[in-house]
Amino acid sequence: MTNKELLAKGIKYLTGALPLMFIGPTVIYNAFMNQHTNWHYLVLAVGIIACLASMYLMFVGLKIIMKGIFND
């Protein structure tokens, strides 16, 4: 039997990671297209942080889903 509460919690983490998977690379691309401005490094840092946050949320979400499926 699966733990439905853990499964739902893991899906919520994955749902939070989904927009960041698209926003992060878009912001990084925008930073490289606007290198002539002074805000280039700040925008690049925001994009990298969004990508790292997406990877973290995916990892935690999948880990929670595995706990819910296998009752670990």
All heavy atoms as TSV, in Angstrom:
chain	resi	resn	atom	element	x	y	z
A	1	MET	N	N	0.835	-1.175	0.000
A	1	MET	CA	C	0.000	0.000	0.000
A	1	MET	C	C	0.887	1.249	0.000
A	1	MET	O	O	1.867	1.320	0.730
A	1	MET	CB	C	-0.875	-0.033	1.239
A	1	MET	CG	C	-2.118	0.747	1.100
A	1	MET	SD	S	-3.131	0.011	-0.157
A	1	MET	CE	C	-4.644	0.763	0.184
A	2	THR	N	N	0.545	2.212	-0.802
A	2	THR	CA	C	1.333	3.442	-0.860
A	2	THR	C	C	0.802	4.459	0.139
A	2	THR	O	O	-0.377	4.482	0.473
A	2	THR	CB	C	1.267	4.055	-2.268
A	2	THR	OG1	O	-0.076	4.370	-2.569
A	2	THR	CG2	C	1.829	3.121	-3.306
A	3	ASN	N	N	1.705	5.297	0.593
A	3	ASN	CA	C	1.343	6.376	1.496
A	3	ASN	C	C	0.929	7.570	0.636
A	3	ASN	O	O	1.765	8.253	0.054
A	3	ASN	CB	C	2.532	6.715	2.394
A	3	ASN	CG	C	2.176	7.687	3.480
A	3	ASN	OD1	O	1.133	8.332	3.425
A	3	ASN	ND2	N	3.046	7.785	4.464
A	4	LYS	N	N	-0.355	7.824	0.550
A	4	LYS	CA	C	-0.871	8.846	-0.349
A	4	LYS	C	C	-0.476	10.261	0.079
A	4	LYS	O	O	-0.335	11.140	-0.764
A	4	LYS	CB	C	-2.380	8.718	-0.464
A	4	LYS	CG	C	-2.796	7.424	-1.138
A	4	LYS	CD	C	-4.278	7.391	-1.371
A	4	LYS	CE	C	-4.758	6.050	-1.823
A	4	LYS	NZ	N	-4.231	5.561	-3.043
A	5	GLU	N	N	-0.283	10.481	1.373
A	5	GLU	CA	C	0.116	11.804	1.834
A	5	GLU	C	C	1.528	12.139	1.381
A	5	GLU	O	O	1.807	13.251	0.928
A	5	GLU	CB	C	0.006	11.889	3.360
A	5	GLU	CG	C	-1.423	11.862	3.843
A	5	GLU	CD	C	-1.574	11.082	5.134
A	5	GLU	OE1	O	-0.570	10.652	5.704
A	5	GLU	OE2	O	-2.730	10.902	5.550
A	6	LEU	N	N	2.444	11.163	1.500
A	6	LEU	CA	C	3.806	11.393	1.031
A	6	LEU	C	C	3.845	11.528	-0.484
A	6	LEU	O	O	4.611	12.326	-1.023
A	6	LEU	CB	C	4.731	10.261	1.475
A	6	LEU	CG	C	5.244	10.320	2.905
A	6	LEU	CD1	C	6.122	9.115	3.204
A	6	LEU	CD2	C	6.006	11.592	3.155
A	7	LEU	N	N	3.039	10.768	-1.161
A	7	LEU	CA	C	2.981	10.847	-2.610
A	7	LEU	C	C	2.502	12.234	-3.058
A	7	LEU	O	O	3.083	12.842	-3.959
A	7	LEU	CB	C	2.053	9.765	-3.149
A	7	LEU	CG	C	2.085	9.510	-4.639
A	7	LEU	CD1	C	3.449	9.012	-5.064
A	7	LEU	CD2	C	1.020	8.495	-5.012
A	8	ALA	N	N	1.485	12.758	-2.401
A	8	ALA	CA	C	0.978	14.091	-2.728
A	8	ALA	C	C	2.012	15.169	-2.410
A	8	ALA	O	O	2.164	16.137	-3.167
A	8	ALA	CB	C	-0.310	14.356	-1.974
A	9	LYS	N	N	2.728	15.002	-1.311
A	9	LYS	CA	C	3.760	15.971	-0.932
A	9	LYS	C	C	4.885	15.975	-1.970
A	9	LYS	O	O	5.379	17.043	-2.363
A	9	LYS	CB	C	4.310	15.621	0.446
A	9	LYS	CG	C	5.301	16.613	0.987
A	9	LYS	CD	C	5.740	16.212	2.387
A	9	LYS	CE	C	6.800	17.136	2.910
A	9	LYS	NZ	N	7.287	16.723	4.233
A	10	GLY	N	N	5.277	14.804	-2.448
A	10	GLY	CA	C	6.318	14.719	-3.464
A	10	GLY	C	C	5.884	15.342	-4.780
A	10	GLY	O	O	6.671	16.011	-5.463
A	11	ILE	N	N	4.628	15.156	-5.133
A	11	ILE	CA	C	4.109	15.753	-6.367
A	11	ILE	C	C	4.065	17.274	-6.250
A	11	ILE	O	O	4.313	17.981	-7.223
A	11	ILE	CB	C	2.737	15.150	-6.712
A	11	ILE	CG1	C	2.926	13.694	-7.139
A	11	ILE	CG2	C	2.039	15.940	-7.804
A	11	ILE	CD1	C	1.651	12.942	-7.373
A	12	LYS	N	N	3.795	17.786	-5.057
A	12	LYS	CA	C	3.821	19.239	-4.853
A	12	LYS	C	C	5.228	19.793	-5.066
A	12	LYS	O	O	5.400	20.861	-5.654
A	12	LYS	CB	C	3.329	19.586	-3.452
A	12	LYS	CG	C	1.846	19.454	-3.292
A	12	LYS	CD	C	1.408	19.824	-1.897
A	12	LYS	CE	C	-0.070	19.539	-1.709
A	12	LYS	NZ	N	-0.510	19.835	-0.343
A	13	TYR	N	N	6.244	19.072	-4.599
A	13	TYR	CA	C	7.622	19.505	-4.824
A	13	TYR	C	C	7.946	19.506	-6.323
A	13	TYR	O	O	8.573	20.437	-6.826
A	13	TYR	CB	C	8.604	18.591	-4.095
A	13	TYR	CG	C	8.860	18.989	-2.665
A	13	TYR	CD1	C	8.195	18.371	-1.618
A	13	TYR	CD2	C	9.777	19.985	-2.353
A	13	TYR	CE1	C	8.422	18.715	-0.299
A	13	TYR	CE2	C	10.022	20.342	-1.044
A	13	TYR	CZ	C	9.339	19.714	-0.022
A	13	TYR	OH	O	9.573	20.071	1.271
A	14	LEU	N	N	7.516	18.463	-7.024
A	14	LEU	CA	C	7.771	18.398	-8.459
A	14	LEU	C	C	7.004	19.485	-9.210
A	14	LEU	O	O	7.502	20.019	-10.210
A	14	LEU	CB	C	7.401	17.016	-9.003
A	14	LEU	CG	C	8.294	15.866	-8.548
A	14	LEU	CD1	C	7.809	14.564	-9.159
A	14	LEU	CD2	C	9.733	16.114	-8.906
A	15	THR	N	N	5.816	19.824	-8.732
A	15	THR	CA	C	5.047	20.898	-9.343
A	15	THR	C	C	5.742	22.244	-9.155
A	15	THR	O	O	5.694	23.100	-10.031
A	15	THR	CB	C	3.633	20.949	-8.739
A	15	THR	OG1	O	3.038	19.659	-8.864
A	15	THR	CG2	C	2.766	21.971	-9.430
A	16	GLY	N	N	6.395	22.422	-8.031
A	16	GLY	CA	C	7.166	23.644	-7.812
A	16	GLY	C	C	8.423	23.705	-8.655
A	16	GLY	O	O	8.882	24.780	-9.040
A	17	ALA	N	N	8.994	22.544	-8.972
A	17	ALA	CA	C	10.215	22.506	-9.770
A	17	ALA	C	C	9.944	22.747	-11.247
A	17	ALA	O	O	10.816	23.241	-11.960
A	17	ALA	CB	C	10.916	21.164	-9.594
A	18	LEU	N	N	8.762	22.416	-11.717
A	18	LEU	CA	C	8.457	22.514	-13.141
A	18	LEU	C	C	8.612	23.931	-13.708
A	18	LEU	O	O	9.274	24.103	-14.730
A	18	LEU	CB	C	7.061	21.958	-13.419
A	18	LEU	CG	C	6.668	21.869	-14.882
A	18	LEU	CD1	C	7.565	20.870	-15.599
A	18	LEU	CD2	C	5.218	21.463	-15.008
A	19	PRO	N	N	8.040	24.965	-13.091
A	19	PRO	CA	C	8.243	26.302	-13.666
A	19	PRO	C	C	9.698	26.754	-13.611
A	19	PRO	O	O	10.173	27.430	-14.523
A	19	PRO	CB	C	7.369	27.216	-12.813
A	19	PRO	CG	C	6.573	26.372	-11.942
A	19	PRO	CD	C	7.115	24.996	-11.964
A	20	LEU	N	N	10.397	26.369	-12.552
A	20	LEU	CA	C	11.795	26.768	-12.437
A	20	LEU	C	C	12.667	26.128	-13.508
A	20	LEU	O	O	13.691	26.682	-13.891
A	20	LEU	CB	C	12.334	26.418	-11.043
A	20	LEU	CG	C	11.764	27.234	-9.892
A	20	LEU	CD1	C	12.282	26.707	-8.560
A	20	LEU	CD2	C	12.100	28.696	-10.054
A	21	MET	N	N	12.252	24.958	-14.008
A	21	MET	CA	C	12.999	24.296	-15.073
A	21	MET	C	C	12.977	25.127	-16.356
A	21	MET	O	O	13.900	25.032	-17.166
A	21	MET	CB	C	12.419	22.913	-15.360
A	21	MET	CG	C	12.725	21.892	-14.310
A	21	MET	SD	S	11.873	20.318	-14.522
A	21	MET	CE	C	12.008	20.000	-16.243
A	22	PHE	N	N	11.957	25.917	-16.555
A	22	PHE	CA	C	11.858	26.750	-17.747
A	22	PHE	C	C	12.300	28.182	-17.487
A	22	PHE	O	O	12.862	28.840	-18.369
A	22	PHE	CB	C	10.426	26.739	-18.284
A	22	PHE	CG	C	10.002	25.383	-18.767
A	22	PHE	CD1	C	9.180	24.587	-17.996
A	22	PHE	CD2	C	10.457	24.895	-19.979
A	22	PHE	CE1	C	8.797	23.331	-18.435
A	22	PHE	CE2	C	10.088	23.646	-20.426
A	22	PHE	CZ	C	9.259	22.859	-19.649
A	23	ILE	N	N	12.047	28.683	-16.289
A	23	ILE	CA	C	12.397	30.063	-15.968
A	23	ILE	C	C	13.915	30.239	-15.870
A	23	ILE	O	O	14.464	31.226	-16.365
A	23	ILE	CB	C	11.706	30.501	-14.661
A	23	ILE	CG1	C	10.201	30.608	-14.885
A	23	ILE	CG2	C	12.257	31.822	-14.148
A	23	ILE	CD1	C	9.404	30.832	-13.623
A	24	GLY	N	N	14.607	29.281	-15.247
A	24	GLY	CA	C	16.049	29.393	-15.059
A	24	GLY	C	C	16.823	29.544	-16.355
A	24	GLY	O	O	17.573	30.528	-16.522
A	25	PRO	N	N	16.697	28.617	-17.303
A	25	PRO	CA	C	17.427	28.777	-18.568
A	25	PRO	C	C	17.014	30.020	-19.365
A	25	PRO	O	O	17.841	30.624	-20.047
A	25	PRO	CB	C	17.086	27.503	-19.343
A	25	PRO	CG	C	16.756	26.516	-18.303
A	25	PRO	CD	C	16.097	27.292	-17.204
A	26	THR	N	N	15.750	30.416	-19.256
A	26	THR	CA	C	15.307	31.623	-19.952
A	26	THR	C	C	15.995	32.860	-19.388
A	26	THR	O	O	16.443	33.734	-20.135
A	26	THR	CB	C	13.782	31.772	-19.835
A	26	THR	OG1	O	13.171	30.581	-20.330
A	26	THR	CG2	C	13.276	32.965	-20.596
A	27	VAL	N	N	16.108	32.921	-18.075
A	27	VAL	CA	C	16.768	34.062	-17.437
A	27	VAL	C	C	18.263	34.052	-17.758
A	27	VAL	O	O	18.860	35.108	-18.007
A	27	VAL	CB	C	16.501	34.055	-15.912
A	27	VAL	CG1	C	17.342	35.079	-15.197
A	27	VAL	CG2	C	15.036	34.289	-15.639
A	28	ILE	N	N	18.886	32.885	-17.790
A	28	ILE	CA	C	20.312	32.802	-18.137
A	28	ILE	C	C	20.525	33.268	-19.579
A	28	ILE	O	O	21.472	34.007	-19.874
A	28	ILE	CB	C	20.832	31.371	-17.918
A	28	ILE	CG1	C	20.873	31.062	-16.426
A	28	ILE	CG2	C	22.214	31.192	-18.532
A	28	ILE	CD1	C	21.215	29.628	-16.102
A	29	TYR	N	N	19.657	32.847	-20.481
A	29	TYR	CA	C	19.757	33.280	-21.878
A	29	TYR	C	C	19.607	34.795	-21.975
A	29	TYR	O	O	20.355	35.464	-22.704
A	29	TYR	CB	C	18.679	32.584	-22.706
A	29	TYR	CG	C	18.619	33.053	-24.133
A	29	TYR	CD1	C	19.554	32.606	-25.058
A	29	TYR	CD2	C	17.637	33.938	-24.554
A	29	TYR	CE1	C	19.509	33.030	-26.365
A	29	TYR	CE2	C	17.583	34.370	-25.856
A	29	TYR	CZ	C	18.524	33.912	-26.767
A	29	TYR	OH	O	18.473	34.349	-28.059
A	30	ASN	N	N	18.666	35.348	-21.230
A	30	ASN	CA	C	18.457	36.792	-21.225
A	30	ASN	C	C	19.692	37.516	-20.692
A	30	ASN	O	O	20.058	38.578	-21.187
A	30	ASN	CB	C	17.228	37.131	-20.384
A	30	ASN	CG	C	16.834	38.575	-20.494
A	30	ASN	OD1	O	17.367	39.323	-21.284
A	30	ASN	ND2	N	15.879	38.965	-19.665
A	31	ALA	N	N	20.337	36.948	-19.691
A	31	ALA	CA	C	21.537	37.575	-19.133
A	31	ALA	C	C	22.661	37.609	-20.163
A	31	ALA	O	O	23.382	38.603	-20.281
A	31	ALA	CB	C	21.995	36.814	-17.889
A	32	PHE	N	N	22.811	36.550	-20.943
A	32	PHE	CA	C	23.875	36.530	-21.933
A	32	PHE	C	C	23.560	37.407	-23.144
A	32	PHE	O	O	24.474	37.882	-23.816
A	32	PHE	CB	C	24.181	35.101	-22.378
A	32	PHE	CG	C	25.019	34.348	-21.389
A	32	PHE	CD1	C	24.555	33.171	-20.842
A	32	PHE	CD2	C	26.254	34.811	-21.001
A	32	PHE	CE1	C	25.308	32.466	-19.927
A	32	PHE	CE2	C	27.027	34.129	-20.087
A	32	PHE	CZ	C	26.553	32.956	-19.554
A	33	MET	N	N	22.290	37.635	-23.415
A	33	MET	CA	C	21.926	38.520	-24.525
A	33	MET	C	C	22.089	39.994	-24.149
A	33	MET	O	O	22.210	40.843	-25.023
A	33	MET	CB	C	20.477	38.271	-24.966
A	33	MET	CG	C	20.288	36.974	-25.698
A	33	MET	SD	S	21.167	36.974	-27.270
A	33	MET	CE	C	22.407	35.736	-26.969
A	34	ASN	N	N	22.082	40.308	-22.874
A	34	ASN	CA	C	22.189	41.696	-22.414
A	34	ASN	C	C	23.484	41.924	-21.646
A	34	ASN	O	O	23.476	42.501	-20.553
A	34	ASN	CB	C	20.982	42.062	-21.548
A	34	ASN	CG	C	19.702	42.042	-22.322
A	34	ASN	OD1	O	19.666	42.510	-23.452
A	34	ASN	ND2	N	18.650	41.488	-21.740
A	35	GLN	N	N	24.600	41.517	-22.216
A	35	GLN	CA	C	25.878	41.678	-21.525
A	35	GLN	C	C	26.342	43.130	-21.467
A	35	GLN	O	O	27.234	43.452	-20.691
A	35	GLN	CB	C	26.950	40.822	-22.194
A	35	GLN	CG	C	26.766	39.355	-21.956
A	35	GLN	CD	C	27.881	38.539	-22.573
A	35	GLN	OE1	O	28.757	39.072	-23.247
A	35	GLN	NE2	N	27.852	37.249	-22.339
A	36	HIS	N	N	25.757	43.987	-22.251
A	36	HIS	CA	C	26.169	45.384	-22.269
A	36	HIS	C	C	25.629	46.177	-21.082
A	36	HIS	O	O	26.059	47.304	-20.853
A	36	HIS	CB	C	25.734	46.040	-23.587
A	36	HIS	CG	C	24.254	46.005	-23.800
A	36	HIS	ND1	N	23.621	44.889	-24.316
A	36	HIS	CD2	C	23.284	46.918	-23.565
A	36	HIS	CE1	C	22.327	45.131	-24.390
A	36	HIS	NE2	N	22.095	46.350	-23.936
A	37	THR	N	N	24.724	45.621	-20.309
A	37	THR	CA	C	24.163	46.333	-19.157
A	37	THR	C	C	24.949	45.988	-17.898
A	37	THR	O	O	25.705	45.018	-17.837
A	37	THR	CB	C	22.682	45.961	-18.948
A	37	THR	OG1	O	22.604	44.577	-18.637
A	37	THR	CG2	C	21.863	46.260	-20.184
A	38	ASN	N	N	24.742	46.791	-16.878
A	38	ASN	CA	C	25.417	46.558	-15.605
A	38	ASN	C	C	24.748	45.459	-14.788
A	38	ASN	O	O	25.329	44.957	-13.839
A	38	ASN	CB	C	25.453	47.848	-14.780
A	38	ASN	CG	C	26.334	48.896	-15.423
A	38	ASN	OD1	O	27.245	48.573	-16.176
A	38	ASN	ND2	N	26.041	50.147	-15.142
A	39	TRP	N	N	23.526	45.098	-15.142
A	39	TRP	CA	C	22.758	44.110	-14.391
A	39	TRP	C	C	23.022	42.685	-14.856
A	39	TRP	O	O	22.383	41.745	-14.381
A	39	TRP	CB	C	21.263	44.406	-14.529
A	39	TRP	CG	C	20.879	45.695	-13.888
A	39	TRP	CD1	C	20.769	46.901	-14.475
A	39	TRP	CD2	C	20.581	45.900	-12.510
A	39	TRP	NE1	N	20.402	47.852	-13.563
A	39	TRP	CE2	C	20.283	47.256	-12.347
A	39	TRP	CE3	C	20.538	45.061	-11.397
A	39	TRP	CZ2	C	19.948	47.796	-11.121
A	39	TRP	CZ3	C	20.191	45.603	-10.179
A	39	TRP	CH2	C	19.909	46.953	-10.046
A	40	HIS	N	N	23.953	42.508	-15.777
A	40	HIS	CA	C	24.227	41.203	-16.374
A	40	HIS	C	C	24.528	40.138	-15.316
A	40	HIS	O	O	23.960	39.048	-15.340
A	40	HIS	CB	C	25.380	41.333	-17.368
A	40	HIS	CG	C	26.030	40.046	-17.721
A	40	HIS	ND1	N	25.391	39.093	-18.479
A	40	HIS	CD2	C	27.240	39.526	-17.409
A	40	HIS	CE1	C	26.195	38.060	-18.637
A	40	HIS	NE2	N	27.322	38.300	-17.994
A	41	TYR	N	N	25.411	40.431	-14.403
A	41	TYR	CA	C	25.827	39.423	-13.423
A	41	TYR	C	C	24.728	39.102	-12.418
A	41	TYR	O	O	24.586	37.954	-11.988
A	41	TYR	CB	C	27.092	39.877	-12.693
A	41	TYR	CG	C	28.281	39.958	-13.613
A	41	TYR	CD1	C	28.851	41.187	-13.946
A	41	TYR	CD2	C	28.818	38.809	-14.173
A	41	TYR	CE1	C	29.932	41.253	-14.802
A	41	TYR	CE2	C	29.897	38.862	-15.031
A	41	TYR	CZ	C	30.452	40.094	-15.342
A	41	TYR	OH	O	31.516	40.146	-16.189
A	42	LEU	N	N	23.942	40.079	-12.056
A	42	LEU	CA	C	22.834	39.845	-11.129
A	42	LEU	C	C	21.773	38.952	-11.770
A	42	LEU	O	O	21.297	37.998	-11.141
A	42	LEU	CB	C	22.215	41.171	-10.687
A	42	LEU	CG	C	21.039	41.056	-9.725
A	42	LEU	CD1	C	21.500	40.453	-8.404
A	42	LEU	CD2	C	20.398	42.401	-9.520
A	43	VAL	N	N	21.438	39.234	-13.024
A	43	VAL	CA	C	20.440	38.420	-13.725
A	43	VAL	C	C	20.971	37.008	-13.942
A	43	VAL	O	O	20.237	36.024	-13.801
A	43	VAL	CB	C	20.053	39.093	-15.065
A	43	VAL	CG1	C	19.138	38.206	-15.884
A	43	VAL	CG2	C	19.398	40.438	-14.808
A	44	LEU	N	N	22.256	36.886	-14.251
A	44	LEU	CA	C	22.865	35.569	-14.421
A	44	LEU	C	C	22.820	34.779	-13.111
A	44	LEU	O	O	22.500	33.586	-13.101
A	44	LEU	CB	C	24.304	35.709	-14.904
A	44	LEU	CG	C	25.072	34.430	-15.181
A	44	LEU	CD1	C	24.416	33.657	-16.316
A	44	LEU	CD2	C	26.510	34.745	-15.525
A	45	ALA	N	N	23.098	35.430	-12.001
A	45	ALA	CA	C	23.053	34.757	-10.698
A	45	ALA	C	C	21.631	34.297	-10.370
A	45	ALA	O	O	21.437	33.189	-9.861
A	45	ALA	CB	C	23.573	35.693	-9.611
A	46	VAL	N	N	20.646	35.114	-10.687
A	46	VAL	CA	C	19.249	34.728	-10.440
A	46	VAL	C	C	18.884	33.506	-11.282
A	46	VAL	O	O	18.224	32.573	-10.806
A	46	VAL	CB	C	18.297	35.911	-10.723
A	46	VAL	CG1	C	16.851	35.462	-10.741
A	46	VAL	CG2	C	18.509	37.005	-9.702
A	47	GLY	N	N	19.324	33.462	-12.529
A	47	GLY	CA	C	19.048	32.317	-13.392
A	47	GLY	C	C	19.707	31.045	-12.894
A	47	GLY	O	O	19.100	29.969	-12.908
A	48	ILE	N	N	20.947	31.161	-12.440
A	48	ILE	CA	C	21.655	29.986	-11.917
A	48	ILE	C	C	20.991	29.493	-10.637
A	48	ILE	O	O	20.829	28.283	-10.436
A	48	ILE	CB	C	23.144	30.314	-11.707
A	48	ILE	CG1	C	23.823	30.496	-13.066
A	48	ILE	CG2	C	23.842	29.239	-10.893
A	48	ILE	CD1	C	25.241	31.009	-12.992
A	49	ILE	N	N	20.580	30.403	-9.780
A	49	ILE	CA	C	19.897	30.019	-8.545
A	49	ILE	C	C	18.570	29.330	-8.863
A	49	ILE	O	O	18.206	28.336	-8.214
A	49	ILE	CB	C	19.698	31.242	-7.628
A	49	ILE	CG1	C	21.044	31.669	-7.052
A	49	ILE	CG2	C	18.707	30.961	-6.518
A	49	ILE	CD1	C	21.024	32.991	-6.328
A	50	ALA	N	N	17.855	29.806	-9.873
A	50	ALA	CA	C	16.594	29.176	-10.261
A	50	ALA	C	C	16.833	27.750	-10.766
A	50	ALA	O	O	16.074	26.834	-10.446
A	50	ALA	CB	C	15.887	30.013	-11.319
A	51	CYS	N	N	17.902	27.560	-11.546
A	51	CYS	CA	C	18.212	26.214	-12.040
A	51	CYS	C	C	18.604	25.278	-10.897
A	51	CYS	O	O	18.172	24.121	-10.863
A	51	CYS	CB	C	19.337	26.280	-13.073
A	51	CYS	SG	S	18.848	26.959	-14.654
A	52	LEU	N	N	19.412	25.774	-9.979
A	52	LEU	CA	C	19.815	24.946	-8.835
A	52	LEU	C	C	18.618	24.615	-7.945
A	52	LEU	O	O	18.497	23.487	-7.444
A	52	LEU	CB	C	20.907	25.651	-8.035
A	52	LEU	CG	C	22.256	25.788	-8.733
A	52	LEU	CD1	C	23.205	26.627	-7.894
A	52	LEU	CD2	C	22.856	24.437	-9.045
A	53	ALA	N	N	17.737	25.585	-7.757
A	53	ALA	CA	C	16.529	25.332	-6.956
A	53	ALA	C	C	15.645	24.295	-7.626
A	53	ALA	O	O	15.061	23.439	-6.953
A	53	ALA	CB	C	15.763	26.630	-6.745
A	54	SER	N	N	15.563	24.331	-8.939
A	54	SER	CA	C	14.777	23.341	-9.671
A	54	SER	C	C	15.349	21.939	-9.475
A	54	SER	O	O	14.601	20.990	-9.224
A	54	SER	CB	C	14.753	23.694	-11.155
A	54	SER	OG	O	14.163	22.669	-11.898
A	55	MET	N	N	16.661	21.814	-9.577
A	55	MET	CA	C	17.287	20.498	-9.389
A	55	MET	C	C	17.074	19.995	-7.962
A	55	MET	O	O	16.807	18.813	-7.745
A	55	MET	CB	C	18.773	20.562	-9.719
A	55	MET	CG	C	19.046	20.712	-11.195
A	55	MET	SD	S	20.775	20.541	-11.627
A	55	MET	CE	C	21.484	21.988	-10.898
A	56	TYR	N	N	17.185	20.890	-6.987
A	56	TYR	CA	C	16.989	20.498	-5.594
A	56	TYR	C	C	15.553	20.034	-5.350
A	56	TYR	O	O	15.325	19.003	-4.717
A	56	TYR	CB	C	17.346	21.660	-4.665
A	56	TYR	CG	C	17.061	21.370	-3.212
A	56	TYR	CD1	C	17.887	20.521	-2.495
A	56	TYR	CD2	C	15.954	21.915	-2.577
A	56	TYR	CE1	C	17.630	20.234	-1.162
A	56	TYR	CE2	C	15.687	21.636	-1.256
A	56	TYR	CZ	C	16.523	20.799	-0.548
A	56	TYR	OH	O	16.247	20.510	0.755
A	57	LEU	N	N	14.582	20.801	-5.855
A	57	LEU	CA	C	13.183	20.428	-5.660
A	57	LEU	C	C	12.844	19.115	-6.355
A	57	LEU	O	O	12.071	18.310	-5.827
A	57	LEU	CB	C	12.265	21.546	-6.154
A	57	LEU	CG	C	12.216	22.804	-5.297
A	57	LEU	CD1	C	11.360	23.868	-5.979
A	57	LEU	CD2	C	11.703	22.511	-3.906
A	58	MET	N	N	13.440	18.866	-7.524
A	58	MET	CA	C	13.194	17.591	-8.204
A	58	MET	C	C	13.763	16.436	-7.390
A	58	MET	O	O	13.121	15.394	-7.240
A	58	MET	CB	C	13.811	17.597	-9.603
A	58	MET	CG	C	13.041	18.402	-10.607
A	58	MET	SD	S	13.621	18.185	-12.291
A	58	MET	CE	C	15.275	18.825	-12.198
A	59	PHE	N	N	14.965	16.614	-6.866
A	59	PHE	CA	C	15.594	15.559	-6.074
A	59	PHE	C	C	14.773	15.254	-4.831
A	59	PHE	O	O	14.480	14.087	-4.537
A	59	PHE	CB	C	17.018	15.972	-5.692
A	59	PHE	CG	C	17.701	14.997	-4.786
A	59	PHE	CD1	C	18.184	13.803	-5.274
A	59	PHE	CD2	C	17.862	15.277	-3.437
A	59	PHE	CE1	C	18.814	12.895	-4.441
A	59	PHE	CE2	C	18.483	14.384	-2.597
A	59	PHE	CZ	C	18.961	13.183	-3.104
A	60	VAL	N	N	14.393	16.283	-4.099
A	60	VAL	CA	C	13.622	16.084	-2.870
A	60	VAL	C	C	12.249	15.492	-3.187
A	60	VAL	O	O	11.775	14.582	-2.490
A	60	VAL	CB	C	13.493	17.415	-2.096
A	60	VAL	CG1	C	12.518	17.290	-0.952
A	60	VAL	CG2	C	14.848	17.865	-1.590
A	61	GLY	N	N	11.606	15.967	-4.250
A	61	GLY	CA	C	10.297	15.444	-4.617
A	61	GLY	C	C	10.342	13.976	-4.988
A	61	GLY	O	O	9.495	13.186	-4.558
A	62	LEU	N	N	11.330	13.576	-5.784
A	62	LEU	CA	C	11.453	12.167	-6.151
A	62	LEU	C	C	11.799	11.298	-4.948
A	62	LEU	O	O	11.327	10.170	-4.834
A	62	LEU	CB	C	12.499	11.995	-7.251
A	62	LEU	CG	C	12.077	12.509	-8.625
A	62	LEU	CD1	C	13.241	12.411	-9.595
A	62	LEU	CD2	C	10.888	11.735	-9.139
A	63	LYS	N	N	12.606	11.844	-4.054
A	63	LYS	CA	C	12.959	11.101	-2.841
A	63	LYS	C	C	11.720	10.865	-1.973
A	63	LYS	O	O	11.508	9.758	-1.465
A	63	LYS	CB	C	14.013	11.888	-2.065
A	63	LYS	CG	C	14.593	11.177	-0.897
A	63	LYS	CD	C	15.695	12.026	-0.272
A	63	LYS	CE	C	16.179	11.436	1.016
A	63	LYS	NZ	N	17.181	12.285	1.662
A	64	ILE	N	N	10.875	11.876	-1.840
A	64	ILE	CA	C	9.659	11.739	-1.045
A	64	ILE	C	C	8.683	10.779	-1.725
A	64	ILE	O	O	8.033	9.964	-1.058
A	64	ILE	CB	C	9.022	13.124	-0.798
A	64	ILE	CG1	C	9.904	13.950	0.129
A	64	ILE	CG2	C	7.628	12.996	-0.219
A	64	ILE	CD1	C	9.473	15.379	0.296
A	65	ILE	N	N	8.583	10.850	-3.037
A	65	ILE	CA	C	7.701	9.925	-3.757
A	65	ILE	C	C	8.172	8.484	-3.567
A	65	ILE	O	O	7.365	7.575	-3.362
A	65	ILE	CB	C	7.625	10.302	-5.249
A	65	ILE	CG1	C	6.798	11.573	-5.407
A	65	ILE	CG2	C	7.005	9.179	-6.071
A	65	ILE	CD1	C	6.768	12.126	-6.808
A	66	MET	N	N	9.469	8.243	-3.610
A	66	MET	CA	C	9.984	6.887	-3.397
A	66	MET	C	C	9.692	6.404	-1.979
A	66	MET	O	O	9.375	5.234	-1.767
A	66	MET	CB	C	11.499	6.834	-3.661
A	66	MET	CG	C	11.873	6.974	-5.104
A	66	MET	SD	S	11.201	5.641	-6.082
A	66	MET	CE	C	10.214	6.516	-7.236
A	67	LYS	N	N	9.786	7.304	-1.009
A	67	LYS	CA	C	9.415	6.928	0.357
A	67	LYS	C	C	7.944	6.561	0.436
A	67	LYS	O	O	7.553	5.619	1.122
A	67	LYS	CB	C	9.686	8.093	1.327
A	67	LYS	CG	C	11.083	8.186	1.813
A	67	LYS	CD	C	11.183	9.290	2.851
A	67	LYS	CE	C	12.584	9.473	3.327
A	67	LYS	NZ	N	12.700	10.564	4.305
A	68	GLY	N	N	7.103	7.318	-0.260
A	68	GLY	CA	C	5.678	7.042	-0.236
A	68	GLY	C	C	5.305	5.740	-0.929
A	68	GLY	O	O	4.401	5.038	-0.509
A	69	ILE	N	N	6.003	5.431	-2.001
A	69	ILE	CA	C	5.681	4.197	-2.743
A	69	ILE	C	C	6.152	2.964	-1.999
A	69	ILE	O	O	5.429	1.973	-1.889
A	69	ILE	CB	C	6.296	4.265	-4.150
A	69	ILE	CG1	C	5.555	5.290	-5.000
A	69	ILE	CG2	C	6.232	2.901	-4.832
A	69	ILE	CD1	C	6.164	5.525	-6.361
A	70	PHE	N	N	7.374	3.001	-1.476
A	70	PHE	CA	C	7.948	1.812	-0.863
A	70	PHE	C	C	7.811	1.770	0.647
A	70	PHE	O	O	8.387	0.903	1.301
A	70	PHE	CB	C	9.415	1.680	-1.265
A	70	PHE	CG	C	9.607	1.476	-2.731
A	70	PHE	CD1	C	10.282	2.415	-3.497
A	70	PHE	CD2	C	9.082	0.371	-3.366
A	70	PHE	CE1	C	10.455	2.233	-4.850
A	70	PHE	CE2	C	9.252	0.177	-4.725
A	70	PHE	CZ	C	9.933	1.110	-5.469
A	71	ASN	N	N	7.071	2.727	1.246
A	71	ASN	CA	C	6.860	2.764	2.698
A	71	ASN	C	C	8.168	2.686	3.474
A	71	ASN	O	O	8.301	1.910	4.417
A	71	ASN	CB	C	5.887	1.671	3.147
A	71	ASN	CG	C	4.502	1.930	2.664
A	71	ASN	OD1	O	4.072	3.063	2.579
A	71	ASN	ND2	N	3.805	0.848	2.332
A	72	ASP	N	N	9.106	3.491	3.080
A	72	ASP	CA	C	10.427	3.464	3.716
A	72	ASP	C	C	10.476	4.367	4.927
A	72	ASP	O	O	9.990	5.402	5.009
A	72	ASP	CB	C	11.489	3.897	2.706
A	72	ASP	CG	C	12.877	3.663	3.226
A	72	ASP	OD1	O	13.043	2.836	4.128
A	72	ASP	OD2	O	13.784	4.299	2.695
